[in-house]
Structures are given as structure tokens and as C-alpha cells.
């Protein structure tokens, strides 16, 4: 019984950590994917190659966007607050799912 409890505690304690790190890895892949997030087309990212310079560099993201929902909405539909932005509404147009946007944010918050 003790071993079962220890095993369950191990799973409960360490599953969210690995799941979160998986989200970060998947978020980075989506961020750099030229067919999905394609953030590098417009933004400089620390270890990204062939980065664009039309958008602001993606750094200190957690400090710049302490409210996660604000960053989420910026990716989902930036035209809501700025109808003249050239940033595509990734969520609104179906290029990214809600889950994918959240994974991207998990990654961006590591920058």
C-alpha cells in the first residue's frame, strides 16, 4: 500500500511539470513553424533564424504581458484593438487553435 501511495504521489507531483515542459517545447515548435505561428516572419526571437523586423522583438514577454489574457487576445485577434495592424488574427481566422495559442504563450513566457 505504501508503494502504491508513493507511486501515485510521484505521478501527481511530476506529471504537471513534464506536461508544462512539453507545452513549452510544442509552443516553441509552433512559434517557429513557418506554416503555423510563423512568428519569425515579423518578430526577432532569441534563437530564431531569418527573423523579421516588422513586429517588436519577442523578449521579456512575461514582464510586458503580465496579464496572460491580454497576450492571448493579441494573438487571437489583434484587429480587435487595432483594425489597421498587419498582424494576422491567428485564432479568429483558424490558423491556430486555442490550445496552440496557449502553448505558444507558455513558450513566449520563457523569453
ZIPELIN-V346859 format. One record per backbone hydrogen bond with DSSP energy under -0.5 kcal/mol. NH is the residue of the N-H (numbers start at 1). CO is the residue of the C=O. If there is no record, write none. Layout:
BEGIN
nh:NH co:CO
nh:NH co:CO
END
This chain:
BEGIN
nh:5 co:1
nh:6 co:2
nh:7 co:3
nh:8 co:4
nh:9 co:5
nh:10 co:6
nh:11 co:7
nh:12 co:8
nh:13 co:9
nh:14 co:10
nh:15 co:11
nh:16 co:12
nh:18 co:14
nh:19 co:15
nh:20 co:16
nh:21 co:17
nh:22 co:18
nh:23 co:19
nh:24 co:20
nh:25 co:21
nh:26 co:22
nh:27 co:23
nh:28 co:24
nh:29 co:25
nh:30 co:26
nh:31 co:27
nh:32 co:28
nh:33 co:29
nh:36 co:33
nh:37 co:30
nh:38 co:30
nh:38 co:33
nh:39 co:31
nh:40 co:31
nh:41 co:38
nh:42 co:39
nh:43 co:39
nh:46 co:58
nh:48 co:45
nh:52 co:40
nh:52 co:43
nh:55 co:42
nh:58 co:44
nh:59 co:57
nh:60 co:111
nh:61 co:108
nh:64 co:60
nh:65 co:61
nh:66 co:63
nh:68 co:66
nh:70 co:67
nh:71 co:67
nh:72 co:68
nh:73 co:69
nh:74 co:70
nh:75 co:71
nh:76 co:72
nh:77 co:73
nh:78 co:74
nh:80 co:77
nh:81 co:78
nh:82 co:78
nh:85 co:82
nh:90 co:75
nh:90 co:88
nh:91 co:75
nh:91 co:76
nh:92 co:76
nh:93 co:89
nh:94 co:91
nh:95 co:90
nh:96 co:90
nh:101 co:97
nh:102 co:98
nh:103 co:99
nh:104 co:100
nh:105 co:101
nh:106 co:102
nh:107 co:103
nh:108 co:104
nh:109 co:105
nh:110 co:107
nh:111 co:108
END
